[in-house]
Amino acid sequence: MQALTTLVGHYDWLWPLCEIIHFMGLILLVGTVGLIDLRVLGIARQLPLVFLYRLVPWAIFGFILCLLTGLVFILGDPFKTPMDTLTKLTFQIKMLFVAVGLINALIFEYYSDFRQLSQVEGFNDEAPKKIKIIAGTSLFVWLSVVYLGRMLPYGDSFYFIFYW
């Protein structure tokens, strides 16, 4: 841990590089998941799910990029200890949303009818309500993860949106 902090503190370019990689991971993850969720919710029905389903490995790759760079942000910050981040309410809620998003993705993949629907080449019908609820939850959860991640540098002021 100390070595990572020293490394990040010594090379000024390392932190911004991790930020870029983190954002690329977010684009892959949220972009892919969001596209599939919106399709299931009924937007762009002319796109067969079988083609969108092929993008899932890119979403997994994006999640792995975010996980690795997120660890650098927690363990390698030369100005804060890991406990400074881990004790922030914003971070804890973000991690809760990440966990809900992962559980939701597993439900979407293994416990719903999505896998069968995604294999049908010309699926153009309305998705079942159960799958739409899972897709809507997924969209909300991953956008919340992005929002809360963006609010992390500002401390626990993530809730300011509720005062508008």
The 8 nearest C-alpha neighbors of each residue, nearest first, counted from 0:
[[1, 3, 2, 74, 4, 75, 5, 71],
 [0, 2, 4, 3, 5, 75, 74, 6],
 [1, 3, 5, 0, 4, 6, 75, 7],
 [4, 2, 6, 75, 0, 5, 1, 7],
 [3, 5, 75, 1, 7, 77, 2, 6],
 [6, 4, 8, 2, 3, 7, 9, 1],
 [5, 7, 3, 9, 8, 4, 2, 10],
 [6, 8, 4, 9, 5, 10, 13, 75],
 [9, 7, 5, 6, 77, 10, 4, 11],
 [10, 8, 6, 7, 5, 11, 4, 13],
 [11, 9, 12, 7, 13, 8, 6, 14],
 [12, 10, 13, 9, 14, 8, 7, 15],
 [11, 13, 10, 15, 14, 16, 7, 17],
 [14, 12, 16, 15, 10, 11, 7, 17],
 [13, 15, 17, 16, 12, 18, 7, 11],
 [16, 14, 18, 17, 13, 12, 19, 11],
 [17, 15, 13, 19, 18, 14, 12, 20],
 [16, 18, 20, 14, 15, 19, 68, 21],
 [19, 17, 15, 21, 16, 20, 22, 14],
 [18, 20, 16, 22, 21, 17, 23, 15],
 [19, 21, 23, 17, 22, 18, 24, 16],
 [22, 20, 65, 18, 24, 19, 23, 68],
 [23, 21, 25, 19, 24, 20, 26, 18],
 [22, 24, 20, 26, 25, 21, 19, 27],
 [61, 25, 23, 21, 27, 64, 22, 65],
 [26, 24, 22, 28, 23, 27, 29, 61],
 [25, 27, 23, 30, 24, 29, 28, 22],
 [26, 28, 61, 24, 58, 30, 25, 31],
 [29, 27, 58, 61, 25, 31, 30, 26],
 [28, 30, 32, 33, 26, 31, 25, 27],
 [31, 29, 33, 26, 27, 28, 32, 34],
 [30, 32, 34, 33, 28, 29, 58, 27],
 [31, 33, 29, 35, 34, 30, 36, 28],
 [34, 32, 36, 30, 31, 29, 35, 138],
 [33, 35, 31, 37, 32, 36, 30, 38],
 [34, 36, 38, 32, 33, 37, 39, 51],
 [37, 35, 134, 33, 39, 38, 34, 32],
 [38, 36, 40, 34, 39, 42, 35, 33],
 [37, 39, 42, 35, 41, 40, 36, 43],
 [40, 38, 36, 41, 37, 126, 35, 131],
 [41, 39, 37, 38, 131, 42, 36, 134],
 [42, 40, 38, 39, 44, 37, 43, 125],
 [41, 43, 38, 37, 44, 40, 39, 45],
 [44, 42, 45, 38, 46, 41, 37, 39],
 [45, 43, 46, 123, 42, 41, 38, 47],
 [44, 46, 43, 47, 123, 121, 122, 42],
 [47, 45, 44, 43, 48, 50, 38, 51],
 [48, 46, 49, 121, 122, 50, 120, 45],
 [47, 49, 117, 51, 50, 52, 46, 122],
 [48, 50, 117, 52, 118, 47, 51, 120],
 [51, 49, 48, 52, 53, 47, 46, 54],
 [50, 52, 48, 53, 54, 49, 35, 47],
 [51, 53, 49, 54, 50, 55, 48, 117],
 [52, 54, 51, 50, 55, 49, 56, 57],
 [53, 55, 52, 57, 51, 56, 31, 58],
 [54, 56, 58, 57, 53, 52, 59, 31],
 [57, 55, 59, 58, 54, 60, 53, 61],
 [58, 56, 60, 55, 59, 54, 27, 61],
 [57, 59, 28, 61, 55, 27, 56, 60],
 [60, 58, 56, 62, 61, 57, 63, 55],
 [59, 61, 57, 63, 58, 62, 56, 64],
 [24, 62, 60, 28, 27, 58, 64, 59],
 [61, 63, 59, 65, 60, 64, 28, 24],
 [62, 64, 66, 60, 65, 61, 67, 59],
 [65, 63, 61, 24, 67, 62, 66, 68],
 [66, 64, 21, 62, 68, 24, 63, 67],
 [65, 67, 63, 69, 64, 68, 62, 70],
 [68, 66, 70, 64, 69, 65, 63, 71],
 [67, 69, 71, 70, 65, 17, 66, 21],
 [70, 68, 72, 66, 71, 67, 65, 73],
 [69, 71, 73, 67, 68, 72, 74, 66],
 [70, 72, 75, 68, 74, 69, 73, 67],
 [73, 71, 69, 70, 75, 76, 74, 68],
 [72, 74, 70, 81, 71, 75, 76, 69],
 [75, 73, 71, 81, 70, 72, 76, 0],
 [76, 74, 4, 71, 3, 72, 73, 7],
 [75, 77, 78, 79, 72, 4, 74, 73],
 [76, 78, 4, 8, 79, 75, 7, 5],
 [79, 77, 76, 80, 8, 75, 4, 83],
 [80, 78, 76, 77, 83, 81, 84, 82],
 [79, 81, 82, 83, 76, 78, 84, 74],
 [80, 82, 73, 83, 84, 74, 85, 79],
 [81, 83, 85, 84, 80, 86, 79, 87],
 [84, 82, 80, 81, 86, 85, 79, 87],
 [85, 83, 82, 87, 81, 86, 73, 90],
 [84, 86, 82, 87, 83, 81, 90, 91],
 [85, 87, 84, 83, 82, 88, 91, 90],
 [88, 86, 90, 89, 84, 85, 91, 155],
 [87, 89, 91, 90, 155, 92, 86, 85],
 [90, 88, 92, 87, 155, 91, 93, 151],
 [91, 89, 93, 87, 88, 92, 94, 85],
 [90, 92, 88, 94, 93, 89, 95, 87],
 [93, 91, 95, 89, 94, 90, 88, 96],
 [92, 94, 90, 96, 95, 91, 144, 147],
 [95, 93, 97, 91, 96, 92, 98, 90],
 [94, 96, 92, 98, 93, 97, 91, 99],
 [95, 97, 99, 93, 94, 98, 140, 100],
 [98, 96, 94, 100, 95, 99, 101, 93],
 [97, 99, 95, 101, 100, 96, 94, 102],
 [100, 98, 96, 102, 97, 101, 103, 95],
 [101, 99, 97, 103, 98, 102, 140, 96],
 [100, 102, 104, 98, 103, 99, 97, 105],
 [103, 101, 105, 99, 104, 100, 98, 106],
 [102, 104, 100, 106, 101, 105, 99, 107],
 [105, 103, 107, 101, 106, 102, 108, 100],
 [106, 104, 108, 102, 107, 103, 109, 101],
 [105, 107, 110, 103, 109, 104, 108, 111],
 [108, 106, 104, 105, 111, 109, 103, 110],
 [109, 107, 105, 106, 104, 114, 110, 113],
 [108, 110, 106, 105, 111, 107, 114, 112],
 [111, 109, 106, 107, 108, 112, 105, 113],
 [110, 112, 113, 107, 109, 106, 108, 130],
 [111, 113, 115, 114, 116, 110, 130, 107],
 [114, 112, 116, 111, 115, 117, 107, 108],
 [113, 115, 117, 116, 112, 108, 118, 109],
 [116, 114, 118, 113, 117, 112, 119, 111],
 [117, 115, 113, 118, 114, 119, 112, 122],
 [116, 118, 48, 49, 114, 115, 119, 113],
 [119, 117, 49, 115, 116, 120, 114, 48],
 [120, 118, 116, 117, 122, 121, 49, 115],
 [119, 121, 49, 47, 122, 118, 48, 117],
 [120, 122, 47, 119, 123, 48, 46, 45],
 [123, 121, 119, 47, 124, 120, 48, 116],
 [122, 124, 44, 121, 45, 125, 47, 46],
 [125, 123, 122, 126, 44, 41, 121, 127],
 [124, 126, 127, 41, 123, 39, 40, 44],
 [125, 127, 39, 124, 128, 131, 130, 40],
 [128, 126, 129, 130, 131, 125, 112, 132],
 [127, 129, 131, 130, 132, 126, 125, 133],
 [130, 128, 132, 131, 127, 133, 111, 126],
 [129, 131, 133, 132, 128, 127, 134, 126],
 [130, 132, 128, 134, 133, 129, 40, 135],
 [133, 131, 135, 129, 130, 134, 136, 128],
 [132, 134, 130, 136, 131, 135, 137, 129],
 [135, 133, 36, 131, 137, 136, 132, 130],
 [136, 134, 132, 138, 137, 133, 131, 139],
 [137, 135, 133, 139, 134, 138, 140, 132],
 [136, 138, 134, 140, 135, 139, 100, 133],
 [137, 139, 135, 136, 141, 140, 33, 142],
 [140, 138, 136, 142, 137, 141, 143, 135],
 [139, 141, 143, 137, 142, 138, 96, 100],
 [142, 140, 144, 143, 138, 139, 137, 29],
 [141, 143, 145, 139, 144, 140, 138, 146],
 [144, 142, 146, 140, 141, 145, 147, 139],
 [143, 145, 141, 147, 142, 93, 146, 148],
 [146, 144, 142, 148, 143, 147, 149, 141],
 [147, 145, 143, 149, 148, 144, 142, 150],
 [148, 146, 150, 144, 149, 145, 93, 143],
 [149, 147, 145, 151, 150, 146, 144, 93],
 [148, 150, 146, 147, 151, 145, 152, 153],
 [149, 151, 147, 148, 157, 153, 152, 146],
 [152, 150, 148, 153, 154, 149, 89, 147],
 [153, 151, 154, 150, 149, 148, 155, 156],
 [154, 152, 151, 150, 156, 155, 157, 149],
 [155, 153, 156, 151, 152, 87, 150, 89],
 [154, 156, 89, 157, 88, 87, 153, 151],
 [155, 157, 158, 154, 159, 153, 150, 89],
 [158, 156, 150, 155, 159, 89, 147, 160],
 [157, 159, 160, 156, 161, 155, 162, 89],
 [160, 158, 161, 162, 157, 156, 163, 155],
 [161, 159, 158, 162, 163, 157, 156, 146],
 [160, 162, 159, 163, 158, 157, 156, 146],
 [163, 161, 160, 159, 158, 157, 156, 155],
 [162, 161, 160, 159, 158, 157, 156, 146]]
